[in-house]
Amino acid sequence: MKLVSSDRKRRGMSLDAITDFMNSAPVGRMATINPDGTPYVLPLHFAFEEGRIYVHCALEGKKLDNLRRNPAVCFEADEAIEITIVSDKPCASGTFYRSVIANGNAAIVEDHARKKHILQVLMDKYAKGRKYGEMSAEAIEETCVVEIIVVEISGKARLP
């Protein structure tokens, strides 16, 4: 995984800052490519672990059809922290934010033990300390897990 520096170097995030943000961001967006070459973007819950992004979904659908044809994806997550408005100087208005963009290749995870681990990582992220039951083998088999192997990643932040 290659860390790509931001166009605006003073706003660039380190890999540690990117990892921290990705582990807390509730929603990301994955872009796949439709058969006619147009992009298809959808919001997803996700987990980030060891340079890989994981999402879960149904066993069928447009996203998976697109990934089977072309595994190249772009993934984005962002957080608008605060919008500042300067009424007499619109160009002085701005937003405090964090954002990450990753490019990579997606693959469907077939191995049962690996799927279980990834689903556990997703549950741990979103359960936020709440107790939940053990995942059944049937539930794991009825869920598709997609792994994005990140080729390059970059992050930008403007913090208060």
N, C-alpha and C positions, 0 to 999 in steps of 0.2 A: 504494500500500500504506500503510495507516494503522497506526501503532504505537499499540496500546491499552494504557493503563496498568493495572497489576495492581491487584486489590482491596486487596492489602497492599503499599502503595507502597514500603516499605523493602525488599521482596523483588523489586521490578520490575527487569527487565533492559533495557539499552539495545539499540538496533538492532544495534550492533556486537557486543555480547555474544550476542545471539540468532543473528546470522550465524555467529560463531565456533562456537557450540554446534551449530547445524544442520549445519555442515560437518564436524563430528566425530562426531555421534550415529550409531550404526550402524543403528538401526531406528526407524521412525516408524509411526504408525497412522493410516490414513485411514478416515473414516466416510462412507459413502454412504447413500442412502435406498432401501430396498426398495419394491416396488410397493404393499405394504400400509401403507407409512408408517413401518415399524420401521427402526431403524438397522442397518447392516451395517458392522462394523469389522474391518479386517484389518491385520496387521503387514506392513511393506514396507521394502525398501532404497530409499533416496531420495537425491536431490541437491537442493541449494538454491543458486540463482543468480539474482541481480538481481530479487529479490522474487518468485520463482517456485519452486515445488517440482515436481520431476520424479520419476516412477516409471516402471518398465518392467514389462511383463507379457505374458502370452499374448495372442493376437489375439481370443480369445473368453473369455467368462466372466461370472459374476454381477456383478463390479465394473463391467465395461464396460457391461453391460445397464443397471445402475442409473445410471451416468453419462450414458448416452444419453437416459434418461428425465428425469433431473434432475441438472444439472451441479453443484449446490451440494454442497460437501464441508466437512468439518472434518478437520484434520490435527493430530496430536499427536506429540511426541517428548519423551522424558524420560530422566533418568539419576539413579539412586539412588547417591549417592556413599558414604555411610556412615550406618548406623543407630546411634543412641546409645540405650542402655538405662540408665535409673536405676531399679534394682529397688525401692527404697523410695518412689519418687515417679513413678508411671507417667505422670502428666501432664507431667513434666519430660523424658520421653523424646522423641526426635524423629529427624528424618532430614535429612541434608545432601543437597541435590538441585539439579538444574536441570531446567526443563521449559518447553516452548513449545507454544502452541496457535495455530493459524492457521485462519481461515475464508476460503473462496474459491470459485472456480468452475473446474471441470476441463474440459479439452478434449483430444481425441485429436490428437496431432501427426501430420500427413500428409506434410509436406514431407521428402523423403529427406535432404537436407543438414542440416536442423535436427535430425531424428531422430539422425543420425550424431553431430552435435555433442553432443547430450544424452547419448547412450549413452557417448560419450567422457568426459564429465564424471562420469558414474556409475562408469565403469571406473577413472578416476583416483582417485576417492574410495576405492573399495574395494580396489584393487590395492596401495595404499600403497607405491608405489615399485617394485613387482615388474614385470618386463617381461611384456608380453602382445602377441600378434600383432595385425595389422590386421584390422578387422572387414570381413567380406565384404558385398557388396551384398545377397546372399541372407539373411544373418543379420539385417541391418538390416530388411529387408522382412518377415521372420518374427517380428519383435518389435514389440509395441505400446508406444508411449511416450505417457504421459499428463502433461500440463502443468497444474498448478494455479496459476492466477493469484490470488495472495494479495490479499484485500481488506483484511483486518485481521489483525494478529499481536500476540501478547503473550508475554512470558516472565517466569518467576519463578525465583529462585535463593536457596538458603540454603547457603552454602559454609562449610567449616571454617575 
